[in-house]
């Protein structure tokens, strides 16, 4: 079954204002990530301005009330209360004209990916015809527009979620395996170009995450970008998705020594300290 | 968990419902072990109270259902005490949308039925912020009806209204009304503010008899 086209995306990071700049920087680093200088509302405004034409087209095509916005966010804190999330939703409406369902999915480190999974389900259930999704933190973030039909290079093909143990010191391998196996099965267990993993090489959960992935999908290259990009919040998940989509468009893995993708599919796995696991399957369009 | 890509009806049967408010007396929260209950937050105890009420009528054990939690200022994640006792395994989404949280959590839950036969939706608010009444409400929504007659929940829809609804001092009051209506089999239409404060669009949540 065909997936849902990701018809537009935008990302911001101190390394650059789009996925191409960031992927180029990953390949040939030009120094450490810059210090944070952009607040989340400023960054949201910039991303929404870039995506406004695509959102306007989606609103015209589907009707504004059939275009939803789902943003991932970290779990609220005293510094970043729930009320701040409502302000971001207001920004989305003001800059894009989107008039459908609008809400946040709060989940530290996985919010941006969970938003994609929610969008996938909402489209499959015909609760919306297009969804603007993503995550925005101070200094970095990404937004993607997923539609029922449209012109794109990459499809959101499947999603799966599970909840595992909340023990921060141990990755719940069974929960991870369930989401990875489920999302991959939806795609017919077709060969993967690489797996965009959550844990970087020096992360204490890296070995367990890779062990699970290899046990489920076989010996497939794994790439992580979070540590090198210096991002960990909800926006990091959305950035991962945007980079995975861009990697499919370019045909190379997102890492310092890129490998050419042998297959046009990427599985993306993310997990949170609270035990949420999300897996997405992205596929390049013919 | 996504095991197929069927195209379900976006409507759902309200398979079971329960609520707690101050009229119900002290929450018993017997779902929690005694030592945990004593140290649990008030929000955790009233949520445990309604989950206990709904557990025996749920089509599946609660930990085998995906969960959607309507997030409030004081409870924006599933309290850890409940998390440890119930250990939900099929996904948990904490939804926040300001005054529209009830409608948006129900939409998220209806979307979850694309992958699952049933879903648990819960709302809980403790005593704060000032002037808010404590309340907990929970629904089990299912694609198929159970053995008992059940009302159908339509996807919340935006409607233009002549005058906006009065903002309740109990932001999740609509969730209690839906749970109460479902329990007695009484159709209802709940109207809650949208996030679009500059417009007169409201979310309407319709509960009606099948057919």
Boltz contact constraints between the chains, C-beta under 6 A:
constraints:
  - contact:
      token1: [A, 1]
      token2: [B, 5]
      max_distance: 6.0
  - contact:
      token1: [A, 65]
      token2: [B, 158]
      max_distance: 6.0
  - contact:
      token1: [A, 75]
      token2: [B, 77]
      max_distance: 6.0
  - contact:
      token1: [A, 76]
      token2: [B, 76]
      max_distance: 6.0
  - contact:
      token1: [A, 82]
      token2: [B, 73]
      max_distance: 6.0
  - contact:
      token1: [A, 82]
      token2: [B, 96]
      max_distance: 6.0
  - contact:
      token1: [A, 85]
      token2: [B, 96]
      max_distance: 6.0
  - contact:
      token1: [A, 86]
      token2: [B, 98]
      max_distance: 6.0
  - contact:
      token1: [A, 89]
      token2: [B, 195]
      max_distance: 6.0
  - contact:
      token1: [A, 101]
      token2: [B, 104]
      max_distance: 6.0
  - contact:
      token1: [A, 101]
      token2: [B, 107]
      max_distance: 6.0
  - contact:
      token1: [A, 102]
      token2: [B, 195]
      max_distance: 6.0
  - contact:
      token1: [A, 103]
      token2: [B, 95]
      max_distance: 6.0
  - contact:
      token1: [A, 103]
      token2: [B, 97]
      max_distance: 6.0
  - contact:
      token1: [A, 103]
      token2: [B, 104]
      max_distance: 6.0
  - contact:
      token1: [A, 104]
      token2: [B, 96]
      max_distance: 6.0
  - contact:
      token1: [A, 105]
      token2: [B, 93]
      max_distance: 6.0
  - contact:
      token1: [A, 106]
      token2: [B, 76]
      max_distance: 6.0
  - contact:
      token1: [A, 106]
      token2: [B, 94]
      max_distance: 6.0
  - contact:
      token1: [A, 106]
      token2: [B, 96]
      max_distance: 6.0
  - contact:
      token1: [A, 121]
      token2: [B, 111]
      max_distance: 6.0
  - contact:
      token1: [A, 121]
      token2: [B, 114]
      max_distance: 6.0
  - contact:
      token1: [A, 122]
      token2: [B, 111]
      max_distance: 6.0
  - contact:
      token1: [A, 124]
      token2: [B, 114]
      max_distance: 6.0
  - contact:
      token1: [A, 125]
      token2: [B, 10]
      max_distance: 6.0
  - contact:
      token1: [A, 125]
      token2: [B, 111]
      max_distance: 6.0
  - contact:
      token1: [A, 125]
      token2: [B, 114]
      max_distance: 6.0
  - contact:
      token1: [A, 126]
      token2: [B, 10]
      max_distance: 6.0
  - contact:
      token1: [A, 127]
      token2: [B, 10]
      max_distance: 6.0
  - contact:
      token1: [A, 127]
      token2: [B, 107]
      max_distance: 6.0
  - contact:
      token1: [A, 127]
      token2: [B, 111]
      max_distance: 6.0
  - contact:
      token1: [A, 127]
      token2: [B, 155]
      max_distance: 6.0
  - contact:
      token1: [A, 158]
      token2: [B, 2]
      max_distance: 6.0
  - contact:
      token1: [A, 159]
      token2: [B, 2]
      max_distance: 6.0
  - contact:
      token1: [A, 160]
      token2: [B, 1]
      max_distance: 6.0
  - contact:
      token1: [A, 160]
      token2: [B, 2]
      max_distance: 6.0
  - contact:
      token1: [A, 161]
      token2: [B, 91]
      max_distance: 6.0
  - contact:
      token1: [A, 162]
      token2: [B, 91]
      max_distance: 6.0
  - contact:
      token1: [A, 163]
      token2: [B, 88]
      max_distance: 6.0
  - contact:
      token1: [A, 163]
      token2: [B, 89]
      max_distance: 6.0
  - contact:
      token1: [A, 163]
      token2: [B, 91]
      max_distance: 6.0
  - contact:
      token1: [A, 163]
      token2: [B, 92]
      max_distance: 6.0
  - contact:
      token1: [A, 182]
      token2: [B, 1]
      max_distance: 6.0
  - contact:
      token1: [A, 182]
      token2: [B, 2]
      max_distance: 6.0
  - contact:
      token1: [A, 182]
      token2: [B, 3]
      max_distance: 6.0
  - contact:
      token1: [A, 186]
      token2: [B, 2]
      max_distance: 6.0
